[in-house]
């Protein structure tokens, strides 16, 4: 890599390049190339002048002549020794930008987030890069960390409250990093030093991998003998690879061994010298899965996640780009990893809505994985116990191949499910209205057998909102039309959308009354209720509040695996991919909660969530059981989840969608506008609706304009929000209308902002 060169005028015969820049403009910009820089291949990252500043961009073309009447600036310098984007990846990103009607420069920025000039300086200063081409150290960086552990010394004197709290944490974890300790107690170093002086703890510094996914050594794992169903799936995927690629749906119930199929398929691709990519919904929740891949393939894996520093991200990128590493694992943005000669892309839990990017470049990683595999001649494997209706319908229409894993790989069947009608069953012995008698007895029986339980409630905090008992006012976020959630242990009220928080007030802000009443139930409150009702059972919680930073998530799950936790309470984080043999009971506190969302996919998501969380039970030697508490015991999604009957749910939901014209029978484009002033936001969305209605496809009713109307969340981050939907069965007609709307957005909307969302997942 060279440093950025000084600006220069350049000779008239200098070659030209088109550069895509990370700006919200749907065009590239032409620059001259000084002879000293040589030939710049497409995909090379460069620094260029742009409106008085210097921006990184990507070379995307070589025009034969300069635009008439334009005085061209020169490329200031080259940021890469070799193109950051190979031809396959660059062509894929161009097509993705076109499909989602998004500026190519911003798409390329999303695909290569690390700024290489900063990364190289950091790497060289740290000794990770030598003076030449190669890496001086392996791709996994290390750092020194302090760890605190308990000694055998007894406590012989009274300790202060903070000393007791920190000692209790150390006792609970056996050993804890000082940086992790700081997430629980403010400024713990002086307290730890005092405890060490008393001989109660020891502090040790040692080198550990910077990446938490490589923190522990893994024993190598030999391939397991596949079941007949697994063997059929492996043969189908390898057959597609032999034929030059394709898309394959692997529909396997929870615990059926989908991961073994992934491992076998990737192993075949690697044996043929080809690369592989594994996409998961949320990388922080899948350390077990990463561990299985390390056990099978060693540490020559790039695990891409948000916790990497720019230097670490650059090292992973470079290892993949040069072919030194041929397997990448990560969440949706790992789709853009520069894996050389892709052979297999796996999208695990393909139905999960987190594969959709909801801001900026609004792509769906599953759909784009199919496109990238097609362009690369690779196989895209879509795996799920509860496939999305769109994916299952494509398989039924013969647009992708399909195999099923209908049974668990172990001898145990899927868990038996009991539905508890909350309208008929009141509070159990605990007195809490949402811990019914059947759930209370189920927990007693489970704990009495020395087994473990998971309780799922998709609301974090102590209570979702506070209401004044005098005037009825709800404590609301000042920037959003959302009630503030009470977090009682921290004595804070928080908005879970914009991040606003304030100390919990003892009085109503409207009438000064002191009668503030908590409404509803959150995971924090449920944790407290369970700890009181089932003492001395050990209750832990896993949600966004307890899982902030570092190995916090894995720490909680490690305690569960070591049988140091009897009952785990959590949000959706407890539903995804965890394989804990001791868990035999799963309780869903409010099974119909997600049915209330203003979204045509609400039933589908409810069925998927219930099926996934129930599948956490009975994965070991003992059979499992699930309890669904609900106010809607006869809802088709809940009944189908009880019976583990995906096909029944699929058929019923498909007919419902057919009549309404929703996916997979129709397509949607969401158009959203927002502004600080409500009137300006309304005028903006009405202007966009008017432009859409002028299109021929709307006049002939090939495309419907639904709305405009206020968005379900009317105000967010101090901006008023409106939306409309474009719906149609003809993809070309729908895109023509969407392009017209984009053109109107580009013309300007005053103080308002607007965007289009192709194939939206969230209706908010």
N, C-alpha and C positions, 0 to 999 in steps of 0.2 A: 504493500500500500504506500502511495506517495502522499506527501502533505499537500494541502490545497495550494495551488500555484497563484501568483499574483494576477490581477486583472490585466488584460491587454487588448489592444484594438484588433490585432490579427490582420493578416493579409487578405486581399480580396479572393484569392484562390484557395483559401482554407476550406476544408470539408465542413459540412453542416450536419447537425444532429437535431432531432426532435426530442424534447425532454418533457416528461410528465412530472409535474410539481405537486406537492401536497397542499393544494389550495382548492377551494370549492368552485372550480371552473372546469367545464367539460371540454377541455382542449389541451393540446400540448403546445410547447413553445420552442421556436427554432433558435439555435445558437451556433456560432462558429466554433471550430475546434482548433486551437493553436497547434502548429505542427509538432511542437515539443511533446504534446500529449499522445501522439500516435493515433492509431485507429481505435475508436471507441465502439465496442460491440454493443448490440442491443442487450439490455439487462444490466449494464454497468451503471453504478451509482456515481453521480458527479455533483460538484458544488457549482452553482450558477448565480449570477446577480439577478435580482428580481425586485423591482420597485424600491431600490435603495437598500436592500438587505441581501444577504447571501442565504440561499436555500439549498437543501439536498434534493436531488431529483434523480430520475432514472431515464436512461437513453432508451427510447422506444421506436426510433426510426432514423432513416438517413435520406432526407429529401434531396432531390437532384438540384434544386435551385432555391434561392431565398425568396421569401414573399416580397412582392413589389412594394416599393415605397416605405420599407421598414429598415431602420438602421439596427443591425443585429449586434448584440453583445456577445462576448466570448465565454466559453466554459472556463471557470476559474480554477478547477482542479478535479482530480479523480480521487474517489474515495475507496476504490477497490482495486486490488491487483488483478482480479479477474471478475467477470460479471457476477453480480449477486444473484441474478435470476437466470437460470438456464432457459433454453428456448421453450421447453415443455411447460415450465412453470409460468413464464411470461405470457405465453399464448393462452394458458388457462385463466390467468388473472385478467387479461383483456376481455375474454368472453364473460367472466364473472361481472366485471364492471359494466359491460353492456347489458347483461341480463337484469341487474339490479338498478340500472339507470343512475349509476354513481360515478363521479369523476375518477378517471383512471389513476391520477396522482395520489388521491387519498386511499384508493384500494392498495396501491403499491406500498404506501406508508404503513398501512395496517399489516401487510404481509411481511414487512421487514422493519420492525419497530426500533431496533437498536441503531443509534447513529454511529457509524463505524469510526469516524474521526475521534470521537470521545472514547470509544471502546479501545481503539489502538493505543491511545496515549495512556489510558489506565492499565492496559495489559502490559505495555512495555515498562511502565514504571514499576509494575508488580513482578516483572521478570517472566511473564507468561509467554511473551513472544521474543524470539531471538532476533538478531539483525537481519536474518534471511527470511525465507519463505515459511519454514516449518514452525510448529509449536514446540516450545521448550519443555512443557509439562503436559501431563494428561488432561483430558477434557473436564475432569471433575476437580474443582478447586477445593482447597482446604483452608480452615481458619482455626485460631485458638479460641477455646471457650472455657469458661470456669464452671465447674460442677461442684455442688454441695451435697454431701451425704452425711448420714447420722453415724455417730460413733456408738460404742457399747456403753459409754458412760451414763450413769443414772442422773436424773435431775435432782440435785441436793439442795436447791434454794428456790425461792419464789421467783418466777419469771414475769416480765411485763407482758401486757396484752399482745404487742406486736411480736415479741419473742415467742410467745406461745403459738401465735397464728403461723409464723414461719416454720417453727419446729413441727407443727402439725402437718403442714404441706410437705415437708421433707420426709416425715414418717410415712405419709400416704404414698409418696412416689418412690421411696427408698433412696433415689438420687434425682436431683433436679438441677437443670442449668440455671445459672444466676440470671441470665437474660429472661428465661421463662418465669423465674420467681418474681422478677420485676413486673410481670404482667398481672400478678396477683396482689403484690404489696408494693406500695410506693417507696422508692429509695431503700432497697433491702440491704445494701452493702454494709452500712454501719451495724445493723442488727446482726448480720451474719458474722462480721468480725468479732462482735461481743460473744456470740454463741461459740465461735471457734476458740476464743480466749478462755471460755469456761470448759472447754474440752468436749462440748456436746456435738459439734459438727466438725467435719474436715472439708477443706476446699482444695480442689486439684484443677490445674489447667492442663489441657491436652488438645492435640490437633484432631479435628473432626472434619468430615466432608462438609463443604458449604451447602451442598444440596441435601435437604433432609431425606430425599428418596434413596440416597446412597449412604445413609447414616449407619446401617447395621450390615454386617456380613451375611450373605445368603448362601445356604448350602445348595449345591447344584442338584437339579431335579431331572430325572430321566423321564421321557414321554410315558404317559400312562396308556395301558391297553384300552383302545376306544371301544365303546359299546357299538352295537350294530348301527344304531341311528347316527352316532357320531361318525362312524366310518363312511356311511352314505353321504353325509354332509361334506366331509373332507374330500371324498372322491369327486363330488359335484364341483367344489370350489377349485380343486386342482385341474379338473377337466376344463373349466372356464379359463383358467390361466393358460392351459395348453392351446386353447382356441383363440387367444389374443385378448382376453378380458371379458368383462360383463359385470352385471350386478346380481347379487345373490342374497335373498332373505333367509336368514337362519332364525327360525321361530322356535325357541326353546323355553320350556317352563323354567321357573326359578330353580336353580340347583341341578339343571340337566347337563351341565358340562359344556356350555358354549365356549368358555375360555380355552378348554383343551382343543377345540376345533380351531380357534384363532391361532393358537400356538403351532399346531401342526401345519396349517396353511402357510403361515409366515415362515416356518422352518423350510418348507419346500421352496418358497420364493428365494430365501437366502441361499439355499444350496445351489440355486441356479444363478447366483450372482446378482439378484435383484433386491431392491429395497422394499421396506414396508413401513406402514404408518397406522398407528392405533389411536383413534379418537374416543375419548370418554366424556361423559357429561360434565364432570367436575374432578379435576386431577387430585385435589386435596383429599377427596373422599375415597380414593382408590389405591391407597398404599399397598394393600394386599395384592391387587392385580399387578402393580408394578413389581412387587416382590416375586410373583410367579414368573414374570417375563425375565427378570434378572436371574432367577434360578435356572431357567431354561437356556438363556442366551448370554449370560454373563453381564458385565457392566458396560459393554459397548452399546449403550442405549442412550439416546438423547431424550431426557424427560423435560418437556417444555412446560413451564408454569410461571405464574406471575411473581413468584418469590425469587426468581433469578435476578442477579445484578446485570447491568448492561454488558459487563465483561464476560460473565458466565453465559449469557444469552448469545453473545458473539461467538464464543468458543463452540457452543452447541451448533450454531448455524454453520460455522466453518467446517466442523467435523462432518456434518451431513452434506454440505456443498462439495467437499472434496472426495466424498465416498469413504472416508475413514470410519464413519459410523453410518450404518445402513438401516437402522430402526429408530423411529421417533414415536414417542408416546406423549399425548397431551390432550388438552381440552380443545374447544372449537378452533382457536387460532393456530393450532398445530397443523391444521389443514394446509397452511402455506409453507410448511417446512420444506427445504430444498433437498428432499430425499432423491438420490440419484437412481435412475432406472427403476421407477416404482413398479412393483409387482402386485402388491396387495395393500388395500386400504380397508381397515376394519372400523366400522362405526358401532361401538357398543352402546346398548340402550338407545337405539336410533330414534325411538319415539320421544325422547326427553326434550322438553321445550328449551332447555338451556343451550341447545345447539344453535338456536337462533340468536344472532347479535341484535340487540334492541336499540342501539344508537349508532351514530356515525355510518359506517358501511354496514347496512342491515342485511347481511347474508345469512343463509341457513347452511351450516357446515355439512349436514347430511346430504342435502341436494347438491352442493358444490363438490362433495366427495365423489358422488356418482359422476359428475361432469369431469373431474380431474382424472378419475380412473379411466373413463372412456378415452380421453385425449392421450393418456399415457399407455394405453393397451394393458391396463391392470385390471384386477378383479376388485370390486367394491363389495365387501361383506357387511350387510346390515343385520345386526343381531339384536333380539329383544324377546322378552317373555310376553310382551303386550305390544305388538307392532302398531304403529300409527295406521289409521284407516287408509290413508293415501298409499302407504307402502304395501299394505296387504292387498289392496285393490289392484295395484299395478301387477303384483304377482299373479293375482287371479286372472288378469287380462293378458298374461303371458309376456309382459314387458320386462320382467326379471324372473330369474329362476328361484326355486323355493325348496327348502327341506325343513322338516320339523323334528324337534327333539321332544316328544310328548311326555316323557317320564324323567324323573330325577335319576342322576347317575348313581345314587346310593339306593339302598333297599327301601328307605323310608318314603312314604307317599307324601303328597302335598298336605299341608296342615288342614285339619277340620276347622270350619269357620262357623261361629255362632253369631247371630244377629240379635242385638239387644235394643228393643224399642224404648227410646228415651221418654216417650209420652206415657208409657206404662210403668217403667221402672224408675223409682226415685233413688235417692241417695242410699248407699250401703252403710255399713257400720261406721265408716269414717265421717259420715255426715256431709261429705262433699257431694253436691248434686250431680257432678259428672264422673263420680266414681260409684257406679251403680252396684247393687248387690252382686250380680253375676260377675262383673269385672273384679270386685273385691274378693270374691271366693276364688276366682281363677288365679289371682295373684297369690292368695294364701296357699293354695294347693301347689302352685309352681315353686314358691319359696320353701315350702315345707319339704319338697323333694330335693332341695339343694340345687334347683335349676334357676335359669335367668330369664328375664322378661324385658321386652321393649315396648314402650308406650309412645304412640305417635299422636302429636297435636301440632297442627301447622300454624301456630301462633306463638311467637316468642314474647318475652317480657312477663310481667306479673299479671297485668290485665290489659286488654286491647285499648281501653279508654277509661276516662274518669268523667262522671256526670255529677253536676251539682244537685244535691237533694232538694234544694229550695227552688231554684229557677229553672232547672233542667238543662242548663248550658253544658255542652260537651267541651272538654279541654281540647282545643284544636291548634294545629300547626299554623303559625302566622303566615307561612309562605305557601301552604298546600291546603286543599279542601279535604283534609285527612285528620282524624282524631289522633292525639298523641298517646303513645303507649307508655304505661307506667312500668318502670324498672325499679322495683322497690328496694332491692339490696343496694343499689347505687343512689337511691333517692333522686332519680332523674326521670323526666318525661322526654320521650324521643319520638321524632318522626322517622319512620322506617323508609321513607321515600327520598327526602332531601337531606337527612342527617341533622336537622335542627334538634337541639336539646336544651332543656332548662331544668333547674332544680324543682323537685316536686313541691308545689305550693300547698299549704294547709288550708287555703281559702280560695273560693271561686273568684276568678278575675273579673266576672261581670257584676256579682251582687255581694261579694265579700263574705258569703256564707261559709262556714267551716264544715258543712256536711257534704264532703266529696265522696262519692260512692264508686268503687271499682266495678266496671262492667265486663262480664265475660271472664275467660280463663286463658292464661298464657302458660308457657312451659315452666317459667320460674315459679308461678303459683302452684302448678301441678306438682312440681318437684318437692316443694315444701309440704304439700298435703300428703304425698306418698311417704315422705320421710317420717312424718308424724304418725301416720296410720300404720306403717309396717316396720317401725323400729324393732330390732336393730338392723334391719335390712339396709344395705348401702345403696343409696340412690344417687345417680349422676345425671347430668344434662348435656345434650349436644345440640347446640344451635349457633347462630351467628354471634351471639354474645359470649359464649364460652369458647368459641373456636377461632378467636382472633389471633393470627400470627403464628409463625414457627410451626412446631409439631403439636400444637394444642389439640387438633382433631385426632391425630394418631395417638396422642397421649391418653385421651379418653377411651379410644377403642382398644388400646393396649391393656388398659386396666380392665376393660370388659372381657378381653380374651384371657387374662390371667385370673379371672374369677374374683377380682377385687371390687367389682360392681355387680350388684344383684338386679337392679332395675335401672334401665337407661331410658330417660325421657328425652324426646327431641322432636324437631321439625322434620322437613323433608330430608334432612341430612342423615336420618337414621334409616331411610328407605332404600338407599342406593348401594348395592354391591357388597354389603358386609356379609361375611360368612363366619358366624360365631357359633361353634358347635353346641355351646351350653344354653343357647336361647331356645326355649320350647314354647314360650307364650308371647304373642304380640297382641297388644290392645290398641285399638283405634278409638280415641276418645270422642271425636266428632266426625263420623265417616261421611256425612253429607255436607261438610263445610265448604268444599270446593264446588258443590253444585250451585252455589249462590252467585258465582262469578258471571258477569254479563258477557258470555262467550259461547259460541256454538260448540266449542270443544269441551265444555264443562263436564258433560257426562263421560266423555272419553278419558279426560284427565283423572276424574274420580275413579273410574274403573282401573286405570293404570296404577295410580297411587296405591289403592287398596290391594291390588294383586302383588305389587312389588313389596310393600311392607309386610303383608302376610307371608310372603316367601322367605322372610328372614327367620321364620320359626321352623324348627325340626330339621335343621341341616346337618345335625350330628347323628348320634346313635339312637336318640330318643325321639319319638314322634312329636310333632308340633301341633299347636292350637292357636287360633286367632279369634278375637272377639271384636266385632264391629258395633259400636254404639251409634245410633242414628235416630233422627226424628222422621226419617223417610224409609222405613224398613222394606217397603214394596217397590222402591225405585229400581228400574231394570239394571242400572250400573252396579248397584249394591248386591242385588240378587245374583248377577252373573259373576261378580267377584267372589261371593260366597261359594258358588259352585265351581270356581276355577274354570269357567266356561267362556273362553275367549270367543269361540265361534258364534255362540248365541248372542253375545254382546255385539260382535261385529255385524252380524246379519241385521239385527234390529236397528242399530245405529246407522247402518248404511241406507236402509229404507227411509229413515228420518231425514238424512242428508239429501237423498235423492229428491224428495218432495220440496225441500227448501232451496235446492240449487247450490249447496255448499260443498266444499271439497269432500270427496274426490270428483264430484260431478261439475263443479264450477270453480273458478279461480277468483281470488280477491286481491285488490290493491287498496291499502289504507292510505289516506291522505290526511295529514295532521298539520294544523297551524296553531301557533301560540304567539302571544305578545304580552307585554306588561299591562296594556290597557285592554279590557274586555271588548270594547267596540272595535278596536283595530284587529284583534284576533278574529272576530266574527266577520268583519269586512273582508279579511284575507281569505278565509275559507269560502265565503260566498263568491269571491272573484274566481277562485279555482273551480268551484262547482259550475259557475257560468261558462268558463272555458271548456270544461268537460262536456257540458250539455250542447255545445256548438258542434261537437264531433259527430260525423255521420253514424258511427257505430252506436252512439247513444240515441240519436234520432230514430234509427231503425230498430232500437231495443235489443241489439246484440249485446250491449253493455248497459247495466243499470247503474244509476247514481243513487246511492242510499245516503240520505242526509242532505246537507250537513246538519250537525247537531253538536251540543256540548259533549266533550269527551266524558267517559265515566268518572275519571278524576278531573274535575273541572278546572282546578288550579293546582299547579305544580311548580315548585321553586319560584314562586312569585310571578308566574306567567299563566295567563288564562288560556285554556286549551279548547279547540274545536276539532272535529274530524268529519270525514265522509268516507264512504266505502264505494269502490268501483267493483262491480260483480259481473262476471260473464263466463260463458262456456268456451267461447272462441278466444284462444290465447292471443292471436295476432290482433284481433279487434280490441281486446283489453289493453294490450301494450300500446296500441296507437293512441288510445285515450290517455293512458298514463304518460306517454311522451309529450302530449299536448299540455298536460298539467305541469310537467317538469319545465317545459318551455316558458309557461306563464310564471312559475316560481323564479326562473332565471331572469325574467324581466324586472323583478323587484316587487316587494310587497310592503314597502315603507318600514315601519318599526317591527312588523311581524316576521316570523320565521316560518318556514314550511318544509315538509319533506314528504316523499312518497315511500311506502314500504311495500315492496313486492312480496306476495305470499306471506302476509303477516301471521304471526303466531299469537301475539298478545293483542287483545281487543281494547286495551286500556289507552 
